[in-house]
Amino acid sequence: GPPNAYTHLYTSWNMCFTMGLANFPILLVKLLIPAVSDLTTTPDCFMHRRAVALYLTVASQLSRSLKNTRTYAVPDSLRGVRETWARVNYSYWEQYQTHIQ
């Protein structure tokens, strides 16, 4: 599977990305559950588990939108947090790129 540094960066980027979406509290939790984020028991299955979780989440979100289920808006107060998080992720991505080259 991918090296731990990459998977941690990938997970952090995913979490940051979800903060810009409706229902982000639900999406954020889905990224953190051990069945999706565990690297210790079966690290070779990490990307497969992420892909399955993404598929199920997209299907769930589409179903919610068709049913006109309540969504949770992203508070303006989190905009700065998300932007800072994105900058930190980018900085770590640059360090990672330097390390693997």
SEKOLPA-169496 format. One record per atom (N, C-alpha, C, O, CB): y, z, x; atom name; residue number from 1. Coordinates in nm, 3 decimals, padded with zeros to 5 digits. Atoms other than C-alpha are relative to their C-alpha. Glycine has a CB too. Layout:
<node <Y Z X> 'CA' NUM>
...
# end
This chain:
<node <-00.120 00.000 00.081> 'N' 1>
<node <00.000 00.000 00.000> 'CA' 1>
<node <00.126 00.000 00.085> 'C' 1>
<node <00.118 00.005 00.208> 'O' 1>
<node <00.000 00.119 -00.092> 'CB' 1>
<node <-00.126 00.000 -00.074> 'N' 2>
<node <00.368 -00.006 00.096> 'CA' 2>
<node <00.019 00.131 00.075> 'C' 2>
<node <-00.032 00.235 00.032> 'O' 2>
<node <00.117 -00.024 -00.095> 'CB' 2>
<node <-00.028 -00.124 -00.073> 'N' 3>
<node <00.487 00.246 00.355> 'CA' 3>
<node <00.080 00.097 -00.087> 'C' 3>
<node <00.154 00.056 -00.176> 'O' 3>
<node <00.076 -00.029 00.131> 'CB' 3>
<node <-00.070 -00.101 00.080> 'N' 4>
<node <00.620 00.574 00.215> 'CA' 4>
<node <00.150 -00.019 -00.003> 'C' 4>
<node <00.212 00.000 -00.108> 'O' 4>
<node <-00.032 00.136 00.052> 'CB' 4>
<node <-00.145 00.017 -00.002> 'N' 5>
<node <00.977 00.502 00.327> 'CA' 5>
<node <00.043 -00.105 -00.102> 'C' 5>
<node <00.142 -00.087 -00.173> 'O' 5>
<node <00.048 -00.040 00.141> 'CB' 5>
<node <-00.034 00.105 00.096> 'N' 6>
<node <00.979 00.181 00.123> 'CA' 6>
<node <-00.019 00.048 -00.143> 'C' 6>
<node <00.066 00.023 -00.228> 'O' 6>
<node <-00.086 -00.124 00.025> 'CB' 6>
<node <00.026 -00.042 00.137> 'N' 7>
<node <00.823 00.339 -00.185> 'CA' 7>
<node <00.102 00.103 -00.047> 'C' 7>
<node <00.141 00.103 -00.163> 'O' 7>
<node <-00.140 00.058 -00.012> 'CB' 7>
<node <-00.104 -00.097 00.039> 'N' 8>
<node <01.072 00.627 -00.181> 'CA' 8>
<node <00.133 -00.071 -00.027> 'C' 8>
<node <00.203 -00.038 -00.123> 'O' 8>
<node <00.019 00.106 00.111> 'CB' 8>
<node <-00.122 00.076 00.021> 'N' 9>
<node <01.361 00.383 -00.147> 'CA' 9>
<node <-00.008 -00.080 -00.129> 'C' 9>
<node <00.088 -00.085 -00.206> 'O' 9>
<node <00.027 -00.093 00.120> 'CB' 9>
<node <00.021 00.078 00.121> 'N' 10>
<node <01.219 00.162 -00.421> 'CA' 10>
<node <00.012 00.089 -00.125> 'C' 10>
<node <00.076 00.051 -00.223> 'O' 10>
<node <-00.140 -00.068 00.003> 'CB' 10>
<node <-00.008 -00.094 00.113> 'N' 11>
<node <01.178 00.462 -00.653> 'CA' 11>
<node <00.143 00.044 -00.023> 'C' 11>
<node <00.189 00.051 -00.138> 'O' 11>
<node <-00.090 00.122 00.026> 'CB' 11>
<node <-00.139 -00.042 00.013> 'N' 12>
<node <01.532 00.579 -00.583> 'CA' 12>
<node <00.085 -00.112 -00.059> 'C' 12>
<node <00.170 -00.087 -00.145> 'O' 12>
<node <00.056 00.043 00.136> 'CB' 12>
<node <-00.075 00.113 00.055> 'N' 13>
<node <01.670 00.231 -00.651> 'CA' 13>
<node <-00.029 -00.015 -00.149> 'C' 13>
<node <00.063 -00.037 -00.228> 'O' 13>
<node <-00.035 -00.131 00.076> 'CB' 13>
<node <00.037 00.010 00.142> 'N' 14>
<node <01.476 00.217 -00.982> 'CA' 14>
<node <00.071 00.106 -00.083> 'C' 14>
<node <00.122 00.077 -00.191> 'O' 14>
<node <-00.151 00.014 -00.016> 'CB' 14>
<node <-00.064 -00.109 00.073> 'N' 15>
<node <01.613 00.555 -01.088> 'CA' 15>
<node <00.150 -00.026 -00.015> 'C' 15>
<node <00.207 -00.004 -00.122> 'O' 15>
<node <-00.024 00.134 00.071> 'CB' 15>
<node <-00.142 00.032 00.004> 'N' 16>
<node <01.968 00.452 -01.001> 'CA' 16>
<node <00.026 -00.112 -00.100> 'C' 16>
<node <00.121 -00.106 -00.179> 'O' 16>
<node <00.052 -00.039 00.140> 'CB' 16>
<node <-00.015 00.113 00.091> 'N' 17>
<node <01.926 00.124 -01.189> 'CA' 17>
<node <-00.008 00.044 -00.146> 'C' 17>
<node <00.071 -00.002 -00.229> 'O' 17>
<node <-00.107 -00.105 00.028> 'CB' 17>
<node <00.017 -00.041 00.139> 'N' 18>
<node <01.806 00.297 -01.506> 'CA' 18>
<node <00.119 00.078 -00.053> 'C' 18>
<node <00.140 00.084 -00.175> 'O' 18>
<node <-00.125 00.084 -00.014> 'CB' 18>
<node <-00.117 -00.075 00.046> 'N' 19>
<node <02.121 00.509 -01.517> 'CA' 19>
<node <00.103 -00.091 -00.068> 'C' 19>
<node <00.192 -00.041 -00.137> 'O' 19>
<node <00.065 00.073 00.116> 'CB' 19>
<node <-00.093 00.092 00.064> 'N' 20>
<node <02.307 00.196 -01.630> 'CA' 20>
<node <-00.052 -00.057 -00.131> 'C' 20>
<node <00.015 -00.140 -00.193> 'O' 20>
<node <00.031 -00.112 00.093> 'CB' 20>
<node <00.062 00.055 00.120> 'N' 21>
<node <02.076 00.127 -01.924> 'CA' 21>
<node <00.004 00.099 -00.116> 'C' 21>
<node <00.007 00.221 -00.096> 'O' 21>
<node <-00.144 -00.039 00.028> 'CB' 21>
<node <00.013 -00.087 00.117> 'N' 22>
<node <02.067 00.258 -02.278> 'CA' 22>
<node <-00.135 00.071 00.009> 'C' 22>
<node <-00.231 00.015 00.062> 'O' 22>
<node <00.012 -00.083 -00.134> 'CB' 22>
<node <00.121 -00.083 -00.003> 'N' 23>
<node <01.804 00.530 -02.317> 'CA' 23>
<node <-00.040 00.041 00.141> 'C' 23>
<node <-00.157 00.066 00.168> 'O' 23>
<node <-00.115 -00.074 -00.065> 'CB' 23>
<node <00.033 -00.031 -00.139> 'N' 24>
<node <01.829 00.609 -01.948> 'CA' 24>
<node <-00.072 00.133 00.018> 'C' 24>
<node <-00.155 00.144 00.108> 'O' 24>
<node <00.125 -00.001 00.083> 'CB' 24>
<node <00.075 -00.124 -00.022> 'N' 25>
<node <01.709 00.971 -01.990> 'CA' 25>
<node <-00.151 -00.020 -00.018> 'C' 25>
<node <-00.232 00.038 00.055> 'O' 25>
<node <00.049 00.109 -00.095> 'CB' 25>
<node <00.142 00.028 00.025> 'N' 26>
<node <01.379 00.842 -02.130> 'CA' 26>
<node <-00.058 -00.082 00.115> 'C' 26>
<node <-00.168 -00.054 00.162> 'O' 26>
<node <-00.018 -00.074 -00.135> 'CB' 26>
<node <00.048 00.087 -00.107> 'N' 27>
<node <01.347 00.573 -01.863> 'CA' 27>
<node <-00.013 00.076 00.132> 'C' 27>
<node <-00.109 00.056 00.206> 'O' 27>
<node <00.095 -00.118 00.017> 'CB' 27>
<node <00.001 -00.077 -00.125> 'N' 28>
<node <01.428 00.812 -01.579> 'CA' 28>
<node <-00.124 00.088 00.008> 'C' 28>
<node <-00.189 00.096 00.112> 'O' 28>
<node <00.127 00.086 00.011> 'CB' 28>
<node <00.117 -00.088 00.003> 'N' 29>
<node <01.155 01.054 -01.683> 'CA' 29>
<node <-00.128 -00.082 00.020> 'C' 29>
<node <-00.220 -00.037 00.088> 'O' 29>
<node <-00.006 00.077 -00.134> 'CB' 29>
<node <00.119 00.083 -00.014> 'N' 30>
<node <00.902 00.771 -01.708> 'CA' 30>
<node <-00.024 -00.042 00.145> 'C' 30>
<node <-00.138 -00.066 00.184> 'O' 30>
<node <00.011 -00.124 -00.088> 'CB' 30>
<node <00.015 00.035 -00.141> 'N' 31>
<node <00.969 00.684 -01.344> 'CA' 31>
<node <-00.051 00.117 00.084> 'C' 31>
<node <-00.106 00.096 00.192> 'O' 31>
<node <00.132 -00.050 00.055> 'CB' 31>
<node <00.032 -00.118 -00.079> 'N' 32>
<node <00.905 01.040 -01.229> 'CA' 32>
<node <-00.136 00.061 -00.031> 'C' 32>
<node <-00.183 00.148 00.043> 'O' 32>
<node <00.104 00.102 -00.021> 'CB' 32>
<node <00.129 -00.061 00.033> 'N' 33>
<node <00.576 01.119 -01.401> 'CA' 33>
<node <-00.101 -00.029 00.112> 'C' 33>
<node <-00.100 -00.139 00.167> 'O' 33>
<node <-00.053 -00.052 -00.136> 'CB' 33>
<node <00.094 00.017 -00.111> 'N' 34>
<node <00.296 01.168 -01.145> 'CA' 34>
<node <-00.089 -00.123 -00.012> 'C' 34>
<node <-00.124 -00.184 00.089> 'O' 34>
<node <-00.086 00.121 00.012> 'CB' 34>
<node <00.087 00.117 00.016> 'N' 35>
<node <00.083 00.891 -01.294> 'CA' 35>
<node <00.068 -00.127 00.050> 'C' 35>
<node <-00.001 -00.225 00.082> 'O' 35>
<node <-00.039 -00.016 -00.147> 'CB' 35>
<node <-00.074 00.117 -00.046> 'N' 36>
<node <00.357 00.647 -01.191> 'CA' 36>
<node <00.047 00.015 00.144> 'C' 36>
<node <00.042 -00.080 00.221> 'O' 36>
<node <00.121 -00.025 -00.090> 'CB' 36>
<node <-00.067 -00.017 -00.129> 'N' 37>
<node <00.515 00.798 -00.882> 'CA' 37>
<node <-00.087 00.062 00.110> 'C' 37>
<node <-00.041 00.074 00.224> 'O' 37>
<node <00.119 00.085 -00.019> 'CB' 37>
<node <00.085 -00.067 -00.100> 'N' 38>
<node <00.221 00.964 -00.702> 'CA' 38>
<node <-00.036 -00.092 00.116> 'C' 38>
<node <-00.084 -00.203 00.096> 'O' 38>
<node <-00.128 00.051 -00.066> 'CB' 38>
<node <00.036 00.075 -00.121> 'N' 39>
<node <00.174 00.845 -00.345> 'CA' 39>
<node <-00.114 00.065 00.076> 'C' 39>
<node <-00.163 00.009 00.174> 'O' 39>
<node <00.121 -00.012 00.090> 'CB' 39>
<node <00.097 -00.075 -00.080> 'N' 40>
<node <-00.081 01.101 -00.233> 'CA' 40>
<node <-00.145 -00.036 -00.031> 'C' 40>
<node <-00.226 -00.044 00.061> 'O' 40>
<node <00.020 00.146 -00.022> 'CB' 40>
<node <00.142 00.021 00.034> 'N' 41>
<node <-00.401 01.023 -00.423> 'CA' 41>
<node <-00.044 -00.144 00.021> 'C' 41>
<node <-00.149 -00.168 00.081> 'O' 41>
<node <-00.025 00.040 -00.144> 'CB' 41>
<node <00.037 00.142 -00.014> 'N' 42>
<node <-00.404 00.641 -00.437> 'CA' 42>
<node <00.125 -00.082 00.034> 'C' 42>
<node <00.176 -00.154 -00.051> 'O' 42>
<node <-00.066 -00.053 -00.132> 'CB' 42>
<node <-00.122 00.072 -00.036> 'N' 43>
<node <-00.109 00.497 -00.243> 'CA' 43>
<node <-00.012 -00.151 -00.013> 'C' 43>
<node <00.088 -00.219 -00.034> 'O' 43>
<node <00.039 00.035 00.141> 'CB' 43>
<node <00.016 00.144 00.012> 'N' 44>
<node <-00.257 00.147 -00.257> 'CA' 44>
<node <00.025 -00.050 -00.143> 'C' 44>
<node <00.044 -00.170 -00.164> 'O' 44>
<node <-00.139 -00.040 00.044> 'CB' 44>
<node <-00.021 00.038 00.140> 'N' 45>
<node <-00.213 00.149 -00.636> 'CA' 45>
<node <00.144 00.021 -00.046> 'C' 45>
<node <00.174 00.001 -00.164> 'O' 45>
<node <-00.094 00.078 -00.089> 'CB' 45>
<node <-00.137 -00.034 00.037> 'N' 46>
<node <00.156 00.244 -00.629> 'CA' 46>
<node <00.068 -00.115 -00.076> 'C' 46>
<node <00.119 -00.093 -00.185> 'O' 46>
<node <00.081 00.035 00.124> 'CB' 46>
<node <-00.071 00.111 00.064> 'N' 47>
<node <00.297 -00.102 -00.713> 'CA' 47>
<node <-00.068 -00.041 -00.131> 'C' 47>
<node <-00.001 -00.081 -00.226> 'O' 47>
<node <00.008 -00.120 00.095> 'CB' 47>
<node <00.070 00.031 00.125> 'N' 48>
<node <00.028 -00.165 -00.974> 'CA' 48>
<node <00.041 00.097 -00.110> 'C' 48>
<node <00.070 00.056 -00.223> 'O' 48>
<node <-00.153 00.004 00.021> 'CB' 48>
<node <-00.040 -00.100 00.100> 'N' 49>
<node <00.111 00.162 -01.151> 'CA' 49>
<node <00.145 -00.023 -00.044> 'C' 49>
<node <00.176 -00.010 -00.162> 'O' 49>
<node <-00.015 00.144 00.058> 'CB' 49>
<node <-00.140 00.028 00.034> 'N' 50>
<node <00.484 00.075 -01.135> 'CA' 50>
<node <00.009 -00.120 -00.093> 'C' 50>
<node <00.086 -00.119 -00.190> 'O' 50>
<node <00.084 -00.025 00.128> 'CB' 50>
<node <-00.004 00.120 00.084> 'N' 51>
<node <00.420 -00.269 -01.284> 'CA' 51>
<node <-00.050 00.030 -00.141> 'C' 51>
<node <00.009 -00.015 -00.239> 'O' 51>
<node <-00.085 -00.112 00.063> 'CB' 51>
<node <00.052 -00.038 00.133> 'N' 52>
<node <00.211 -00.125 -01.569> 'CA' 52>
<node <00.103 00.085 -00.074> 'C' 52>
<node <00.127 00.064 -00.193> 'O' 52>
<node <-00.134 00.077 00.014> 'CB' 52>
<node <-00.102 -00.085 00.063> 'N' 53>
<node <00.477 00.140 -01.637> 'CA' 53>
<node <00.119 -00.083 -00.045> 'C' 53>
<node <00.174 -00.060 -00.152> 'O' 53>
<node <00.046 00.111 00.098> 'CB' 53>
<node <-00.111 00.088 00.037> 'N' 54>
<node <00.747 -00.128 -01.638> 'CA' 54>
<node <-00.034 -00.080 -00.125> 'C' 54>
<node <00.047 -00.091 -00.217> 'O' 54>
<node <00.035 -00.096 00.115> 'CB' 54>
<node <00.043 00.077 00.117> 'N' 55>
<node <00.550 -00.341 -01.883> 'CA' 55>
<node <00.002 00.086 -00.127> 'C' 55>
<node <00.055 00.044 -00.230> 'O' 55>
<node <-00.140 -00.057 00.024> 'CB' 55>
<node <00.005 -00.089 00.117> 'N' 56>
<node <00.489 -00.047 -02.118> 'CA' 56>
<node <00.139 00.044 -00.043> 'C' 56>
<node <00.166 00.056 -00.162> 'O' 56>
<node <-00.086 00.123 00.031> 'CB' 56>
<node <-00.137 -00.042 00.032> 'N' 57>
<node <00.853 00.062 -02.096> 'CA' 57>
<node <00.076 -00.112 -00.068> 'C' 57>
<node <00.146 -00.089 -00.167> 'O' 57>
<node <00.074 00.044 00.128> 'CB' 57>
<node <-00.068 00.114 00.062> 'N' 58>
<node <00.986 -00.286 -02.175> 'CA' 58>
<node <-00.053 -00.020 -00.142> 'C' 58>
<node <00.026 -00.041 -00.234> 'O' 58>
<node <-00.021 -00.129 00.084> 'CB' 58>
<node <00.058 00.014 00.134> 'N' 59>
<node <00.744 -00.313 -02.469> 'CA' 59>
<node <00.051 00.108 -00.094> 'C' 59>
<node <00.084 00.082 -00.209> 'O' 59>
<node <-00.154 00.004 00.006> 'CB' 59>
<node <-00.049 -00.112 00.081> 'N' 60>
<node <00.852 00.029 -02.594> 'CA' 60>
<node <00.147 -00.020 -00.037> 'C' 60>
<node <00.187 00.002 -00.152> 'O' 60>
<node <-00.017 00.133 00.076> 'CB' 60>
<node <-00.143 00.020 00.026> 'N' 61>
<node <01.222 -00.054 -02.560> 'CA' 61>
<node <00.022 -00.114 -00.100> 'C' 61>
<node <00.109 -00.105 -00.186> 'O' 61>
<node <00.075 -00.030 00.131> 'CB' 61>
<node <-00.011 00.109 00.097> 'N' 62>
<node <01.177 -00.383 -02.746> 'CA' 62>
<node <-00.038 00.047 -00.139> 'C' 62>
<node <00.027 00.013 -00.237> 'O' 62>
<node <-00.088 -00.118 00.042> 'CB' 62>
<node <00.043 -00.054 00.129> 'N' 63>
<node <00.990 -00.203 -03.022> 'CA' 63>
<node <00.109 00.089 -00.060> 'C' 63>
<node <00.137 00.081 -00.179> 'O' 63>
<node <-00.131 00.079 00.016> 'CB' 63>
<node <-00.107 -00.089 00.047> 'N' 64>
<node <01.267 00.059 -03.045> 'CA' 64>
<node <00.119 -00.081 -00.051> 'C' 64>
<node <00.179 -00.047 -00.152> 'O' 64>
<node <00.045 00.095 00.113> 'CB' 64>
<node <-00.115 00.080 00.042> 'N' 65>
<node <01.534 -00.210 -03.067> 'CA' 65>
<node <-00.027 -00.073 -00.131> 'C' 65>
<node <00.064 -00.090 -00.212> 'O' 65>
<node <00.037 -00.100 00.110> 'CB' 65>
<node <00.034 00.068 00.125> 'N' 66>
<node <01.349 -00.393 -03.345> 'CA' 66>
<node <00.002 00.096 -00.119> 'C' 66>
<node <00.027 00.055 -00.232> 'O' 66>
<node <-00.138 -00.064 00.011> 'CB' 66>
<node <00.000 -00.101 00.106> 'N' 67>
<node <01.325 -00.070 -03.543> 'CA' 67>
<node <00.138 00.064 -00.018> 'C' 67>
<node <00.155 00.152 -00.103> 'O' 67>
<node <-00.102 00.108 00.031> 'CB' 67>
<node <-00.135 -00.059 00.002> 'N' 68>
<node <01.695 00.009 -03.484> 'CA' 68>
<node <-00.005 00.151 00.023> 'C' 68>
<node <00.068 00.226 -00.041> 'O' 68>
<node <00.068 -00.029 -00.134> 'CB' 68>
<node <00.012 -00.141 -00.036> 'N' 69>
<node <01.594 00.343 -03.334> 'CA' 69>
<node <00.123 00.041 00.081> 'C' 69>
<node <00.180 -00.040 00.155> 'O' 69>
<node <-00.129 00.026 00.081> 'CB' 69>
<node <-00.117 -00.051 -00.071> 'N' 70>
<node <01.873 00.559 -03.197> 'CA' 70>
<node <-00.016 -00.018 00.150> 'C' 70>
<node <-00.123 00.005 00.205> 'O' 70>
<node <00.023 00.148 -00.033> 'CB' 70>
<node <00.000 00.010 -00.146> 'N' 71>
<node <01.965 00.490 -02.836> 'CA' 71>
<node <00.098 00.102 00.056> 'C' 71>
<node <00.185 00.152 -00.015> 'O' 71>
<node <00.036 -00.144 00.047> 'CB' 71>
<node <-00.087 -00.095 -00.068> 'N' 72>
<node <02.134 00.716 -02.586> 'CA' 72>
<node <00.091 -00.078 00.093> 'C' 72>
<node <00.045 -00.145 00.185> 'O' 72>
<node <-00.082 00.107 00.079> 'CB' 72>
<node <-00.097 00.072 -00.083> 'N' 73>
<node <02.450 00.576 -02.433> 'CA' 73>
<node <00.015 00.070 00.134> 'C' 73>
<node <-00.008 00.190 00.147> 'O' 73>
<node <00.136 -00.011 -00.072> 'CB' 73>
<node <-00.025 -00.054 -00.133> 'N' 74>
<node <02.530 00.623 -02.067> 'CA' 74>
<node <00.139 00.064 -00.001> 'C' 74>
<node <00.238 -00.005 -00.026> 'O' 74>
<node <-00.011 -00.110 00.110> 'CB' 74>
<node <-00.131 -00.065 -00.003> 'N' 75>
<node <02.809 00.882 -02.037> 'CA' 75>
<node <00.087 -00.055 00.113> 'C' 75>
<node <00.039 -00.082 00.222> 'O' 75>
<node <-00.016 00.152 00.015> 'CB' 75>
<node <-00.093 00.048 -00.103> 'N' 76>
<node <03.117 00.763 -01.849> 'CA' 76>
<node <00.001 00.091 00.122> 'C' 76>
<node <00.026 00.046 00.233> 'O' 76>
<node <00.141 -00.010 -00.056> 'CB' 76>
<node <-00.002 -00.095 -00.111> 'N' 77>
<node <03.092 01.077 -01.637> 'CA' 77>
<node <-00.107 -00.030 00.105> 'C' 77>
<node <-00.097 00.016 00.219> 'O' 77>
<node <-00.019 00.142 -00.052> 'CB' 77>
<node <00.107 00.034 -00.094> 'N' 78>
<node <02.776 00.937 -01.475> 'CA' 78>
<node <00.030 -00.126 00.081> 'C' 78>
<node <-00.043 -00.159 00.175> 'O' 78>
<node <-00.130 -00.017 -00.073> 'CB' 78>
<node <-00.032 00.124 -00.070> 'N' 79>
<node <02.943 00.616 -01.361> 'CA' 79>
<node <00.020 00.024 00.150> 'C' 79>
<node <-00.033 -00.050 00.233> 'O' 79>
<node <00.126 -00.064 -00.062> 'CB' 79>
<node <-00.024 -00.032 -00.140> 'N' 80>
<node <03.064 00.775 -01.037> 'CA' 80>
<node <-00.127 00.043 00.072> 'C' 80>
<node <-00.147 00.008 00.189> 'O' 80>
<node <00.103 00.110 00.010> 'CB' 80>
<node <00.127 -00.044 -00.059> 'N' 81>
<node <02.726 00.936 -00.974> 'CA' 81>
<node <-00.085 -00.123 00.031> 'C' 81>
<node <-00.143 -00.134 00.140> 'O' 81>
<node <-00.076 00.096 -00.096> 'CB' 81>
<node <00.082 00.121 -00.019> 'N' 82>
<node <02.552 00.602 -01.018> 'CA' 82>
<node <00.054 -00.085 00.114> 'C' 82>
<node <-00.023 -00.137 00.195> 'O' 82>
<node <-00.004 -00.082 -00.130> 'CB' 82>
<node <-00.060 00.081 -00.107> 'N' 83>
<node <02.796 00.420 -00.789> 'CA' 83>
<node <-00.024 00.063 00.137> 'C' 83>
<node <-00.055 -00.007 00.233> 'O' 83>
<node <00.151 -00.017 -00.023> 'CB' 83>
<node <00.027 -00.069 -00.126> 'N' 84>
<node <02.758 00.684 -00.517> 'CA' 84>
<node <-00.147 -00.013 00.037> 'C' 84>
<node <-00.180 -00.039 00.153> 'O' 84>
<node <00.039 00.149 -00.009> 'CB' 84>
<node <00.143 00.012 -00.022> 'N' 85>
<node <02.381 00.677 -00.555> 'CA' 85>
<node <-00.034 -00.140 00.051> 'C' 85>
<node <-00.115 -00.155 00.143> 'O' 85>
<node <-00.079 00.030 -00.129> 'CB' 85>
<node <00.024 00.138 -00.043> 'N' 86>
<node <02.385 00.297 -00.519> 'CA' 86>
<node <00.044 -00.020 00.145> 'C' 86>
<node <-00.025 -00.086 00.223> 'O' 86>
<node <00.074 -00.098 -00.092> 'CB' 86>
<node <-00.047 00.012 -00.139> 'N' 87>
<node <02.591 00.321 -00.198> 'CA' 87>
<node <-00.096 00.069 00.098> 'C' 87>
<node <-00.126 00.016 00.205> 'O' 87>
<node <00.141 00.060 00.014> 'CB' 87>
<node <00.096 -00.071 -00.085> 'N' 88>
<node <02.351 00.580 -00.053> 'CA' 88>
<node <-00.129 -00.080 00.014> 'C' 88>
<node <-00.183 -00.093 00.124> 'O' 88>
<node <-00.030 00.141 -00.058> 'CB' 88>
<node <00.120 00.083 -00.005> 'N' 89>
<node <02.053 00.362 -00.145> 'CA' 89>
<node <00.020 -00.118 00.094> 'C' 89>
<node <-00.068 -00.152 00.173> 'O' 89>
<node <-00.038 -00.049 -00.140> 'CB' 89>
<node <-00.028 00.115 -00.086> 'N' 90>
<node <02.217 00.065 00.026> 'CA' 90>
<node <00.001 00.041 00.147> 'C' 90>
<node <-00.050 -00.031 00.233> 'O' 90>
<node <00.134 -00.065 -00.040> 'CB' 90>
<node <-00.004 -00.050 -00.137> 'N' 91>
<node <02.281 00.269 00.337> 'CA' 91>
<node <-00.141 00.023 00.054> 'C' 91>
<node <-00.173 -00.016 00.167> 'O' 91>
<node <00.082 00.131 00.008> 'CB' 91>
<node <00.138 -00.022 -00.042> 'N' 92>
<node <01.917 00.376 00.352> 'CA' 92>
<node <-00.076 -00.132 00.012> 'C' 92>
<node <-00.163 -00.145 00.098> 'O' 92>
<node <-00.071 00.093 -00.099> 'CB' 92>
<node <00.064 00.131 -00.010> 'N' 93>
<node <01.809 00.017 00.288> 'CA' 93>
<node <00.035 -00.065 00.134> 'C' 93>
<node <-00.052 -00.123 00.199> 'O' 93>
<node <00.044 -00.091 -00.118> 'CB' 93>
<node <-00.041 00.055 -00.129> 'N' 94>
<node <02.010 -00.094 00.592> 'CA' 94>
<node <-00.076 00.068 00.114> 'C' 94>
<node <-00.122 00.001 00.208> 'O' 94>
<node <00.153 00.016 00.021> 'CB' 94>
<node <00.075 -00.072 -00.102> 'N' 95>
<node <01.845 00.177 00.801> 'CA' 95>
<node <-00.147 -00.042 00.000> 'C' 95>
<node <-00.207 -00.059 00.106> 'O' 95>
<node <00.011 00.152 -00.021> 'CB' 95>
<node <00.139 00.042 00.012> 'N' 96>
<node <01.504 00.076 00.672> 'CA' 96>
<node <-00.018 -00.139 00.062> 'C' 96>
<node <-00.114 -00.163 00.135> 'O' 96>
<node <-00.045 -00.001 -00.148> 'CB' 96>
<node <00.007 00.135 -00.055> 'N' 97>
<node <01.571 -00.290 00.759> 'CA' 97>
<node <00.003 00.001 00.153> 'C' 97>
<node <-00.071 -00.072 00.218> 'O' 97>
<node <00.115 -00.086 -00.055> 'CB' 97>
<node <-00.010 -00.012 -00.145> 'N' 98>
<node <01.669 -00.193 01.113> 'CA' 98>
<node <-00.130 00.053 00.058> 'C' 98>
<node <-00.175 00.009 00.164> 'O' 98>
<node <00.116 00.092 00.039> 'CB' 98>
<node <00.125 -00.063 -00.046> 'N' 99>
<node <01.354 00.018 01.147> 'CA' 99>
<node <-00.117 -00.099 00.000> 'C' 99>
<node <-00.199 -00.096 00.091> 'O' 99>
<node <-00.033 00.120 -00.088> 'CB' 99>
<node <00.118 00.087 00.009> 'N' 100>
<node <01.111 -00.255 01.036> 'CA' 100>
<node <00.014 -00.127 00.082> 'C' 100>
<node <-00.085 -00.199 00.100> 'O' 100>
<node <-00.025 -00.036 -00.143> 'CB' 100>
<node <-00.018 00.123 -00.079> 'N' 101>
<node <01.262 -00.533 01.248> 'CA' 101>
<node <-00.030 00.019 00.144> 'C' 101>
<node <-00.020 -00.076 00.222> 'O' 101>
<node <00.138 -00.051 -00.014> 'CB' 101>
# end
